[in-house]
Amino acid sequence: MPESGQPSEGGGGGWIVLGVLNEILLKLASQPDLRSLWEEVCSSARWIVPSQRLCVVLGNDGGGARIAARYEHGTFAYGAPEGGGVVVDAWMIAALEAQRAAWFKGPWTEAREADIARAWLLAEDPDVVFHVPIQVYKKTIGTMLFALEDQRQIDRKALASATTYALYVGATYTMLKNSLDLADASAQLREQNEELERVQIELRVQLDRVRAQHEAMLEMSTPIIQVWDSVLTLPVIGT
């Protein structure tokens, strides 16, 4: 695993101002779906920590991880690189489990082919990979990994900006996902109700048909009258 560490004083990062951050957060809150949200997150992140590449990794309850989105030099991609949907890299998993922002520093001696996501992130041989946890209610649900060409970009001011940004990203993602899940559940419930109504209509039609057949059978029931020995009369009535 590469060397890890915490941001130090000094450097050229942290130039984001509160007004810009507020504008970014308003944009995040107005996104209609997860793809649009991650695209805005990746695009806006350049104002937080200017980086060569960025990837957003999300964890799941089973302990696994996947890449939700990527961004490189103005180009956004939804999901992982082809063939790299599941993150298996040890230090990327370590970043996902971290409780605060930190960095990994090269040299990147491990074989990059071991994980496609790592190979993509390190494609331009960054000086450091800065990672910031995405947290909701003090629980880490993901991480943002920034590939930086200069470690001095992650001073204390950049740390504060990135940490605040990641917290809002986590809250916005959770609210949007819950809202979309609720909408999906409501849609499924509507479909189930419509199917139930269709079945009830079919049952009513069948019941009406049986009732009509029963009434027809009753109409066809005729009295038998004995006129003489061995002679009966049966009136023919009904439909």
C-alpha positions in Angstrom: 0.0 0.0 0.0 1.4 3.5 -0.8 2.4 5.9 1.9 -0.5 7.7 3.6 -0.8 11.0 5.5 -2.7 14.0 6.6 -2.8 17.5 5.0 -0.3 20.0 6.5 -0.2 23.8 6.7 0.7 26.0 3.8 0.4 25.3 0.0 -1.7 26.8 -2.8 -5.1 25.0 -2.3 -8.2 26.1 -0.4 -9.1 29.1 -2.6 -12.8 28.3 -2.6 -15.0 31.0 -1.0 -18.3 30.5 0.9 -20.4 32.1 -1.8 -19.1 29.7 -4.5 -19.8 26.8 -2.1 -23.3 27.9 -1.5 -24.0 28.2 -5.2 -22.6 24.7 -5.7 -24.8 23.2 -3.0 -27.9 24.8 -4.4 -27.1 23.2 -7.8 -26.7 19.8 -6.1 -30.0 20.0 -4.3 -31.8 20.7 -7.6 -30.7 17.6 -9.5 -33.6 15.3 -10.6 -31.8 11.9 -10.6 -28.6 10.2 -9.5 -26.7 10.5 -12.8 -27.3 14.2 -12.9 -26.3 14.5 -9.2 -23.0 12.8 -9.7 -22.3 14.7 -12.9 -22.8 18.0 -11.0 -20.7 16.7 -8.0 -17.8 15.8 -10.3 -18.0 19.0 -12.3 -18.3 21.2 -9.2 -15.5 19.4 -7.4 -12.9 21.2 -9.5 -13.7 24.3 -7.5 -13.0 22.4 -4.3 -9.8 20.5 -5.1 -8.5 21.0 -8.7 -7.4 17.5 -9.8 -6.3 15.5 -12.8 -8.9 12.8 -12.1 -11.7 12.2 -9.6 -13.7 9.1 -8.8 -16.6 8.7 -6.4 -16.7 5.3 -4.6 -19.8 4.1 -2.8 -19.9 1.3 -0.3 -22.7 -1.1 0.5 -23.9 -2.9 3.6 -22.2 -6.2 2.5 -18.8 -4.6 2.7 -18.3 -4.2 -1.0 -17.7 -1.0 -3.1 -18.4 0.3 -6.5 -17.5 3.4 -8.5 -20.5 5.6 -9.0 -18.9 8.3 -11.2 -15.6 9.5 -12.7 -14.3 12.8 -14.0 -11.2 13.6 -15.9 -10.2 16.9 -17.6 -13.8 18.1 -18.1 -15.2 14.7 -19.1 -17.8 13.0 -16.9 -18.5 9.3 -16.9 -21.3 7.6 -15.0 -20.2 4.4 -13.3 -16.9 2.5 -13.4 -14.4 1.9 -16.3 -15.4 -1.0 -18.4 -14.7 -4.2 -16.5 -14.1 -2.4 -13.2 -17.6 -2.2 -11.7 -16.5 -3.7 -8.3 -13.6 -2.1 -6.4 -11.1 -4.6 -5.0 -8.1 -2.5 -4.6 -6.8 -2.5 -1.0 -6.0 1.2 -0.6 -9.2 2.3 -2.2 -11.1 0.1 0.3 -9.0 1.7 3.0 -10.0 5.2 1.8 -13.6 4.1 1.9 -13.3 3.0 5.5 -11.5 6.2 6.6 -13.3 8.5 9.0 -11.5 11.7 7.8 -9.7 13.1 4.8 -6.2 12.0 4.1 -3.9 11.1 1.2 -2.0 8.3 -0.4 1.4 9.2 -1.9 3.4 7.4 -4.6 5.5 5.9 -5.9 2.7 3.6 -7.1 4.7 0.3 -7.1 1.8 -2.1 -7.1 0.7 -3.7 -10.4 -2.1 -1.4 -11.7 -3.6 -4.2 -13.6 -4.8 -5.7 -10.3 -7.7 -3.2 -10.3 -9.1 -1.4 -13.3 -10.4 1.5 -11.1 -6.9 2.0 -9.7 -5.3 1.9 -13.1 -7.7 4.6 -14.3 -7.1 6.8 -11.3 -3.3 6.6 -11.6 -3.2 6.9 -15.3 -1.3 10.2 -15.2 1.1 9.3 -12.4 -0.3 11.8 -9.8 1.9 12.9 -6.9 -0.9 12.0 -4.3 -4.4 10.6 -4.2 -6.4 12.8 -1.8 -9.5 11.0 -0.4 -12.4 12.6 1.5 -15.1 10.5 3.2 -18.8 11.0 2.2 -20.6 10.7 5.4 -24.2 10.6 6.6 -25.0 10.8 10.4 -21.3 10.0 11.1 -21.5 6.9 8.9 -19.1 6.7 5.9 -21.1 5.7 2.9 -18.5 6.5 0.3 -15.4 8.5 -0.6 -14.2 11.0 -3.2 -10.7 10.3 -4.5 -8.8 13.1 -6.2 -5.6 12.4 -8.2 -3.4 15.5 -7.7 -0.2 16.4 -9.5 1.1 18.3 -6.5 0.7 17.4 -2.8 0.7 21.1 -1.9 -2.8 21.4 -3.3 -4.2 19.9 -0.1 -3.5 22.3 2.7 -5.7 22.9 5.7 -8.1 25.3 3.8 -8.6 22.8 1.0 -9.2 20.1 3.7 -12.0 22.2 5.3 -13.6 23.0 1.9 -13.4 19.4 0.7 -14.8 18.0 4.0 -17.7 20.4 4.1 -18.4 19.7 0.4 -18.4 15.9 1.0 -20.8 16.2 3.9 -23.3 18.0 1.7 -22.8 15.5 -1.1 -23.6 12.7 1.3 -26.7 14.4 2.6 -27.9 15.3 -0.9 -27.3 11.9 -2.3 -29.1 10.2 0.6 -32.2 12.5 0.3 -32.4 12.1 -3.4 -31.9 8.3 -3.3 -34.6 8.0 -0.6 -36.9 10.1 -2.7 -36.3 8.1 -5.8 -36.7 4.8 -3.9 -40.0 6.1 -2.5 -41.2 7.1 -5.9 -40.3 3.6 -7.2 -42.1 2.0 -4.4 -45.2 4.2 -5.0 -45.1 3.3 -8.7 -44.9 -0.4 -7.9 -47.8 0.0 -5.4 -49.8 1.7 -8.1 -49.1 -1.1 -10.6 -50.1 -3.7 -8.0 -53.3 -1.8 -7.2 -54.1 -1.6 -11.0 -53.4 -5.3 -11.4 -55.6 -6.0 -8.4 -58.4 -3.9 -9.9 -58.0 -5.7 -13.2 -58.3 -9.1 -11.4 -61.4 -7.9 -9.5 -63.1 -6.8 -12.7 -62.4 -10.2 -14.3 -63.7 -12.0 -11.2 -66.9 -9.8 -11.3 -67.4 -10.7 -15.0 -66.9 -14.4 -14.3 -69.3 -14.1 -11.4 -71.9 -12.4 -13.5 -71.5 -15.1 -16.2 -72.0 -17.9 -13.6 -75.0 -16.1 -12.1 -76.5 -15.8 -15.6 -75.9 -19.4 -16.3 -77.5 -20.4 -13.0 -80.6 -18.3 -13.7 -80.8 -19.8 -17.1 -80.7 -23.3 -15.5 -83.4 -22.3 -13.1 -85.6 -21.1 -16.0 -85.0 -24.4 -17.8 -86.2 -26.4 -14.8 -89.7 -27.6 -15.7 -92.5 -29.2 -13.8 -93.3 -32.8 -14.7 -97.1 -33.7 -14.7 -98.4 -37.2 -14.9 -101.5 -37.2 -17.2 -102.1 -41.0 -17.3 -100.2 -44.0 -16.4 -96.9 -44.0 -18.3 -97.8 -40.6 -19.8 -96.1 -37.4 -18.6 -96.3 -33.9 -19.9 -93.2 -31.6 -19.7 -93.7 -28.0 -20.8 -90.7 -26.5 -22.6 -89.9 -23.0 -21.3 -86.9 -20.6 -20.9 -84.3 -19.2 -23.2 
